[in-house]
Amino acid sequence: MSQSQSRTRGRTEAAGEADPRRWWGLVVIALAQLMVVLDATIVNIALPSAQRELHMSDANRQWVITAYTLAFGGLLLLGGRIADLVGRKRAFVTGLVGFAVASALGGAATGQGMLFGARALQGAFGALLAPAALSLLTTTFTDGKERGKAFGIYGAIAGGGSAIGLIAGGLLTEYLDWRWCLYVNVPIALIAIAGAWVFLHDRRGHGGAARLDVPGVLLGCGGLVAIVYGCSEAQPRGWNDGLVLGMLVGGAALLVVFAWWQSRARYPLLPLHIVRNRNRAGAFLTMALAVIAMFGMFLFMTYYLQVVLGYSPVKTGMAFLPITAAIIVGSTQISARLLHHIPPRVLMVPGAVLAAAGLAWLTTLTAEPAYVSHVLPSEILVGLGMGLIFMPVMATATAGVAPQDSGVTSATVNTAQQVGGSIGTALLNTIATSASATYIGSHLASAAREAGGRLTPAARDGVVKDGVVHGFTVAIGWGAGIMLLAAVVAGVLVNGKAPKHGEGAGAPQ
């Protein structure tokens, strides 16, 4: 960028005028956010191929997913504060470069250790990139009406990125190679880096005199890493396992000490006034609860479509298109148009109820093919509901925040989403596994008695398949209940009014 362009931007900013290139900046931010979000799921469908080629054991294969979520979820607060200290644009570009390099290393992996390390590196740079992207969006769009549109697009990406990842993973794995699920990030990152240099800039005001809170980093990031790791290990080990319980209790204890320290630190990693705000706290909690339920649905529907119905990777990915489209419609065509005129909770509460209804629909699922009668209408309801939730939650959580705290606030939003996803996957998968085991055990014994002790393989497979689907429906029922709890939290805690012209969407009143 030339010096004259920089001076022009400085005068525009000083005069309080909107950046004339802000919408192109939104395209760059959205592209980077899409890369981070879809990378959490794009590898899922490619995992069987990667496991065969790199000779991974069944016990170790989970680390392809866990290494990413562990680094990403555990380091988000640190990434957000670094963005505040060094500048959001610098952190954004650094995150993009690191993410691209890590993706290339993962795609070129010659062994499982190299792949696990690359995925952890992706998560670490994603933890720097994601809060920088959201805080750039927050500081770029200050007019209430424009901010609503921008957050509508961002919310659609945050909600639909996981489904897009499943689609992309299926296409790349089936028609190219599993390695392209990682290589694909390189050209995306290069385009975003070029766009960032041209269209993005920081607003002045982030705290250059502040220092990094090292004890807060150790306590906060350590607590989050322990909790995310404990939740990820609950899936193979069970919730009663000593390691799982130790990690969860230890992580919670570290976070309690972290909260105590933040009230005394000179330069806190997470200033407590950010989470003490009623609207902001309600938005964080609503996000976490909603994501718990949504991630459970993605997990079970992926297995239902591929294992029970026998869909191919590509067909499975395409089957998720309706939920992606519904999230986009809910975010950009409903939430973005209404948030400037009505209080945020008037969108959040009906959105959570709508999503809960979609999940409840799936509790009547059977092992018989039921995509059109059950899965499709459920996807539409859940997608519309999540579109109504994501956008006002993000707008409310980041509204009214001082520029020097925008990075860490954005990181807290992402942390709520990431930890919610980890807890949801582990919790609901454990519920489903237990329910399936109980069902299969009792029904196999009953069927054997009726058959005089001689059960055919076909009859056994039918009972097993019914039991697997039964476990899914029980866990999804719990997900529907958690989604209703999100509606209650949003209705009780989020009491902000509709923003006036020129205010941030969902600004606390």
C-alpha positions in Angstrom: 0.0 0.0 0.0 1.4 3.5 -0.9 2.0 6.2 1.7 -0.7 8.4 0.1 -3.2 5.6 0.5 -2.2 5.2 4.1 -2.6 8.9 4.7 -6.0 8.9 3.0 -7.1 6.1 5.2 -5.8 7.9 8.3 -7.8 11.0 7.4 -10.9 9.0 6.7 -10.6 7.2 10.1 -9.8 10.4 12.0 -12.9 12.0 10.5 -15.0 9.1 11.6 -15.9 8.2 8.1 -16.5 4.6 7.0 -13.7 2.8 5.2 -14.7 2.9 1.5 -13.2 -0.6 1.0 -14.8 -2.2 4.0 -17.0 -4.6 2.0 -14.0 -6.0 0.2 -12.4 -6.3 3.6 -15.4 -8.3 4.7 -14.8 -10.7 1.8 -11.2 -11.2 3.0 -12.3 -11.8 6.6 -15.1 -14.2 5.6 -12.7 -16.2 3.4 -10.2 -16.6 6.3 -13.0 -17.5 8.7 -14.4 -20.1 6.3 -11.0 -21.7 6.1 -10.7 -22.0 9.9 -14.2 -23.2 10.5 -14.4 -25.8 7.7 -11.0 -27.2 8.6 -12.5 -28.6 11.8 -14.7 -30.9 9.7 -13.1 -31.2 6.2 -10.7 -33.9 7.5 -13.5 -36.0 9.0 -14.5 -37.7 5.8 -10.9 -38.0 4.7 -9.9 -39.7 7.9 -10.4 -43.4 6.8 -8.2 -42.8 3.8 -5.5 -41.1 5.8 -5.6 -43.8 8.4 -5.0 -46.5 5.8 -2.2 -44.7 4.1 -0.3 -43.7 7.2 -1.0 -46.9 9.1 -2.7 -45.3 12.1 -4.3 -47.4 14.7 -7.9 -47.0 15.7 -6.8 -45.6 19.0 -4.5 -42.9 17.5 -6.7 -41.8 14.6 -8.7 -39.4 16.8 -5.6 -37.3 17.2 -6.0 -36.0 13.6 -9.1 -34.2 15.0 -8.1 -33.8 18.6 -4.7 -32.2 17.9 -6.5 -29.4 16.0 -9.3 -28.8 18.4 -6.9 -29.0 21.4 -4.6 -26.3 20.1 -7.3 -24.1 18.7 -9.6 -24.2 21.7 -6.8 -23.9 24.3 -4.9 -21.0 22.7 -7.8 -18.8 21.6 -7.6 -16.4 24.6 -3.8 -16.0 24.0 -4.4 -15.4 20.3 -7.0 -12.8 21.0 -4.8 -10.9 23.4 -1.8 -11.1 21.0 -4.0 -9.5 18.3 -4.8 -6.7 20.7 -1.1 -6.1 21.5 0.5 -6.4 18.1 -2.4 -5.2 16.0 -5.3 -7.1 14.4 -4.1 -6.9 10.8 -0.6 -8.1 11.7 -2.0 -11.0 13.7 -4.5 -11.8 10.9 -1.8 -12.0 8.2 0.6 -13.9 10.5 -2.2 -16.4 11.3 -2.9 -16.9 7.6 0.8 -17.5 6.7 1.2 -20.0 9.6 -2.0 -21.7 8.8 -1.0 -22.2 5.1 2.4 -23.5 6.1 0.9 -26.0 8.6 -1.6 -27.1 6.0 1.1 -27.8 3.5 3.1 -29.8 6.1 0.0 -31.8 6.9 -0.7 -32.6 3.2 2.9 -33.7 2.7 2.9 -35.9 5.9 4.9 -39.1 5.6 3.8 -40.5 9.0 1.2 -40.1 11.6 3.4 -38.0 13.9 4.0 -35.5 11.2 0.3 -35.2 10.5 -0.6 -34.8 14.2 2.0 -32.1 14.6 0.8 -30.2 11.5 -2.8 -30.4 12.7 -1.7 -29.0 16.1 0.2 -26.2 14.3 -2.9 -25.4 12.3 -4.9 -25.1 15.5 -2.4 -22.8 17.0 -2.3 -20.4 14.1 -6.1 -20.7 13.8 -6.3 -19.5 17.4 -4.5 -16.4 16.3 -6.4 -15.9 13.1 -10.0 -16.4 14.2 -10.2 -13.7 16.9 -8.2 -11.3 14.7 -10.8 -11.8 11.9 -13.8 -11.1 14.2 -12.2 -8.1 15.9 -11.3 -6.6 12.5 -14.9 -7.1 11.5 -16.0 -5.4 14.7 -13.8 -2.4 14.3 -14.4 -2.0 10.5 -18.2 -1.9 10.6 -19.4 0.6 13.2 -22.8 1.7 11.7 -25.6 -0.4 13.2 -27.3 -1.3 9.9 -24.2 -2.1 8.0 -22.8 -4.0 11.0 -25.9 -6.1 11.0 -25.4 -7.1 7.4 -21.7 -7.9 8.0 -22.4 -10.0 11.0 -25.2 -11.8 9.1 -22.6 -12.9 6.5 -20.1 -13.8 9.2 -22.7 -15.7 11.2 -23.7 -17.7 8.2 -20.1 -18.8 7.7 -19.6 -19.6 11.3 -22.7 -21.8 11.3 -22.5 -23.3 7.9 -18.7 -23.8 7.6 -18.8 -27.2 9.3 -21.3 -28.5 6.7 -19.3 -27.0 3.9 -16.3 -28.8 5.3 -18.1 -32.1 5.0 -19.1 -31.4 1.4 -15.6 -30.3 0.5 -14.0 -33.2 2.3 -16.2 -35.7 0.4 -15.5 -34.2 -3.0 -11.7 -33.9 -2.5 -11.4 -37.3 -1.0 -13.4 -39.1 -3.6 -12.1 -37.3 -6.7 -8.5 -36.3 -5.7 -6.8 -37.5 -2.6 -7.2 -37.0 1.2 -4.1 -34.8 1.2 -6.0 -32.1 -0.8 -8.3 -31.6 2.3 -5.2 -29.9 3.7 -3.5 -28.6 0.5 -6.7 -26.7 -0.4 -6.0 -24.2 2.4 -2.8 -22.9 0.8 -4.4 -21.1 -2.2 -7.2 -19.9 -0.1 -4.7 -18.4 2.4 -2.6 -16.8 -0.3 -5.7 -15.0 -1.7 -6.7 -13.9 1.7 -3.2 -12.6 2.5 -3.1 -10.5 -0.7 -6.6 -9.2 0.1 -5.6 -8.3 3.7 -2.7 -6.1 2.6 -5.0 -4.2 0.2 -8.3 -3.9 2.0 -7.8 -4.3 5.7 -6.3 -1.9 8.3 -6.4 -1.4 12.0 -8.3 1.3 13.8 -6.0 3.2 16.2 -6.5 2.7 19.9 -5.3 -0.8 20.8 -3.2 -0.8 23.9 0.4 -0.6 22.8 1.6 0.0 26.3 0.1 -3.2 27.7 2.1 -6.3 28.4 1.2 -10.0 28.1 -0.2 -11.6 31.2 2.1 -14.6 31.5 0.5 -16.2 34.6 -2.9 -15.6 33.0 -1.7 -17.3 29.8 -0.6 -20.4 31.8 -3.7 -20.6 33.9 -6.3 -19.7 31.2 -4.8 -21.7 28.3 -3.9 -24.5 30.6 -7.4 -24.8 31.9 -9.0 -24.7 28.5 -6.5 -27.3 27.1 -7.3 -29.6 30.0 -11.0 -29.3 29.5 -10.9 -29.7 25.8 -8.5 -32.7 26.1 -10.7 -34.3 28.8 -13.8 -34.0 26.6 -12.0 -35.4 23.6 -10.8 -38.4 25.7 -14.3 -39.0 27.1 -15.3 -40.4 23.7 -12.9 -43.4 23.7 -12.4 -43.8 27.5 -15.7 -42.9 29.0 -16.7 -40.1 31.5 -15.8 -42.2 34.6 -12.1 -42.7 33.5 -9.6 -41.3 35.9 -7.7 -39.3 33.3 -10.9 -37.8 32.0 -12.1 -36.8 35.4 -8.7 -35.5 36.4 -8.5 -33.3 33.3 -12.0 -31.9 33.7 -11.6 -31.2 37.4 -8.1 -29.9 37.0 -9.1 -27.7 34.1 -12.0 -26.2 36.1 -9.7 -25.6 39.0 -7.2 -23.8 36.8 -10.0 -21.6 35.4 -11.2 -20.7 38.9 -7.6 -19.6 39.8 -7.5 -17.8 36.4 -10.6 -15.8 37.2 -9.1 -14.9 40.6 -5.9 -13.8 39.0 -7.6 -11.7 36.4 -9.2 -9.5 39.1 -5.7 -8.7 40.3 -3.4 -8.7 37.2 -2.3 -5.3 35.9 -2.7 -6.3 32.3 -5.2 -9.2 32.5 -5.5 -11.7 29.6 -9.3 -11.6 29.9 -10.5 -8.4 31.6 -13.4 -9.5 33.8 -15.6 -6.6 32.8 -16.0 -8.3 29.4 -17.8 -11.3 30.9 -19.5 -9.4 33.7 -21.7 -7.6 31.2 -25.1 -9.3 31.3 -25.8 -9.3 27.6 -22.3 -10.4 26.7 -22.3 -13.2 29.2 -25.7 -14.4 28.0 -24.4 -14.3 24.4 -21.3 -16.4 25.3 -23.4 -19.0 27.1 -26.1 -19.1 24.4 -23.4 -19.8 21.8 -21.8 -22.6 23.8 -25.1 -24.4 24.5 -26.4 -24.0 20.9 -23.1 -25.4 19.5 -23.2 -28.4 21.8 -26.5 -29.5 20.3 -25.5 -28.6 16.7 -22.2 -30.5 16.7 -24.0 -33.5 18.0 -26.4 -33.5 15.1 -23.5 -33.2 12.5 -21.7 -36.2 14.2 -24.8 -38.5 14.2 -26.1 -37.5 10.8 -22.7 -38.2 9.2 -22.7 -41.7 10.7 -26.4 -42.3 9.9 -26.0 -41.3 6.3 -22.7 -43.2 5.7 -23.0 -46.3 8.0 -26.8 -46.9 8.2 -27.9 -45.7 4.8 -24.7 -46.5 2.9 -24.1 -43.0 1.3 -20.8 -42.3 -0.4 -18.6 -39.4 1.0 -19.8 -37.1 -1.8 -23.4 -38.0 -1.3 -23.1 -37.5 2.4 -21.6 -34.1 1.9 -24.3 -33.1 -0.5 -26.9 -34.2 2.0 -25.8 -31.4 4.3 -26.4 -28.7 1.7 -29.9 -27.8 2.9 -28.7 -27.0 6.5 -26.0 -24.8 5.0 -28.5 -23.0 2.8 -30.9 -22.6 5.7 -28.2 -21.1 8.0 -27.3 -18.6 5.2 -30.9 -17.6 4.8 -31.5 -17.3 8.5 -28.4 -15.1 9.0 -28.3 -12.9 6.0 -32.0 -12.6 5.0 -33.7 -12.7 8.4 -31.3 -11.8 11.3 -29.4 -9.1 9.4 -32.6 -7.4 8.2 -34.3 -7.5 11.6 -31.6 -7.0 14.2 -31.4 -3.3 13.6 -35.1 -3.0 14.5 -35.7 -5.5 17.2 -33.9 -6.6 20.4 -31.4 -9.5 19.9 -33.2 -11.9 22.1 -36.3 -11.7 19.9 -34.2 -13.4 17.3 -32.2 -15.7 19.6 -35.1 -17.3 21.5 -37.3 -18.2 18.5 -34.1 -19.4 16.7 -33.2 -21.8 19.6 -36.8 -23.0 19.8 -36.9 -23.6 16.0 -33.6 -25.5 16.1 -34.8 -27.6 19.1 -38.0 -28.5 17.1 -35.8 -29.7 14.2 -33.7 -31.8 16.6 -36.8 -33.2 18.2 -38.0 -34.3 14.8 -35.0 -36.5 14.5 -35.8 -38.4 17.7 -38.4 -40.4 15.6 -35.7 -41.6 13.2 -35.5 -45.3 12.4 -33.0 -47.5 10.5 -35.2 -47.3 7.4 -34.2 -44.7 4.8 -35.8 -41.4 6.0 -33.8 -38.6 4.5 -36.8 -36.8 2.9 -39.2 -37.4 5.7 -36.9 -36.7 8.7 -33.4 -35.5 7.9 -34.3 -32.9 5.3 -37.0 -31.1 7.3 -34.9 -31.3 10.4 -31.9 -29.7 8.6 -34.1 -26.8 7.4 -35.5 -26.1 10.9 -32.1 -26.4 12.6 -30.4 -24.3 9.9 -32.9 -21.5 10.1 -32.8 -21.6 13.9 -29.0 -21.4 14.0 -29.0 -18.6 11.5 -31.2 -16.7 13.9 -28.9 -17.4 16.8 -25.4 -17.0 15.4 -25.6 -13.5 14.0 -27.2 -11.7 17.0 -25.0 -13.6 19.4 -21.8 -12.5 17.7 -23.1 -8.9 17.3 -24.2 -8.7 20.9 -21.0 -10.3 22.3 -18.7 -7.8 20.5 -20.8 -4.7 20.8 -19.7 -1.8 23.0 -16.2 -3.2 23.5 -13.2 -0.9 23.7 -10.8 -1.2 20.8 -8.0 -2.5 23.0 -10.2 -5.4 24.1 -11.8 -6.3 20.8 -9.4 -9.2 20.1 -9.8 -10.9 23.4 -13.6 -10.5 23.3 -13.7 -12.0 19.8 -11.5 -14.8 21.2 -14.0 -15.5 24.0 -16.8 -15.9 21.4 -14.7 -18.4 19.5 -13.8 -20.1 22.7 -17.4 -20.6 23.7 -18.0 -22.1 20.2 -15.0 -24.4 20.3 -15.4 -25.6 23.8 -19.1 -26.1 23.2 -18.3 -28.2 20.2 -15.8 -30.3 22.0 -18.1 -30.9 25.0 -21.1 -31.6 22.7 -19.2 -34.2 20.6 -17.9 -36.0 23.7 -21.1 -35.7 25.8 -23.7 -36.7 23.2 -21.5 -39.4 21.7 -21.1 -41.0 25.1 -24.9 -40.9 25.6 -25.5 -42.4 22.2 -22.9 -45.2 22.8 -24.4 -46.1 26.1 -28.0 -46.1 24.8 -27.0 -48.2 21.8 -25.2 -50.8 23.9 -28.1 -51.2 26.3 -30.6 -51.5 23.4 -28.5 -54.0 21.4 -27.8 -56.2 24.5 -31.4 -56.5 25.5 -32.8 -56.9 22.0 -30.2 -59.5 20.9 -31.0 -61.6 24.0 -34.8 -61.3 23.3 -34.4 -62.1 19.6 -32.2 -65.1 20.4 -34.9 -66.5 22.8 -37.6 -66.0 20.2 -35.4 -67.8 17.6 -34.7 -70.7 19.9 -31.1 -69.6 20.4 -30.2 -69.5 16.7 -30.0 -66.0 15.5 -29.2 -65.5 11.8 -26.5 -63.0 10.8 -29.1 -60.8 9.0 -31.3 -60.7 12.1 -28.3 -59.8 14.3 -27.2 -57.0 11.9 -30.8 -55.6 11.9 -30.8 -55.4 15.7 -27.4 -53.8 15.7 -28.4 -51.2 13.1 -31.6 -50.5 15.0 -29.6 -50.1 18.2 -27.2 -47.6 16.6 -30.0 -45.4 15.4 -31.7 -45.7 18.8 -28.6 -44.3 20.4 -28.5 -41.5 17.9 -32.1 -40.5 18.7 -31.6 -40.6 22.5 -28.6 -38.3 22.2 -30.3 -36.0 19.8 -33.2 -35.8 22.3 -30.7 -34.5 24.8 -29.4 -32.1 22.2 -33.0 -30.7 21.8 -33.2 -30.2 25.5 -29.8 -28.4 25.6 -31.0 -26.2 22.7 -34.2 -25.3 24.7 -31.9 -24.3 27.6 -30.1 -22.0 25.2 -33.5 -20.4 24.5 -34.1 -19.9 28.2 -30.6 -18.4 28.8 -31.0 -16.0 25.9 -34.5 -14.9 27.1 -33.4 -14.4 30.7 -29.9 -12.9 30.3 -29.9 -11.0 27.0 -32.0 -7.8 27.5 -30.3 -5.4 25.2 -32.5 -3.2 23.0 -32.4 -2.8 19.3 -29.5 -0.5 18.4 -30.1 3.1 17.2 -28.6 4.3 14.0 -24.9 4.3 14.2 -24.6 2.0 17.1 -23.2 -1.6 17.0 -25.8 -4.3 16.6 -26.9 -5.6 19.9 -25.2 -2.9 21.9 -25.9 -3.2 25.5 -28.3 -0.5 26.6 
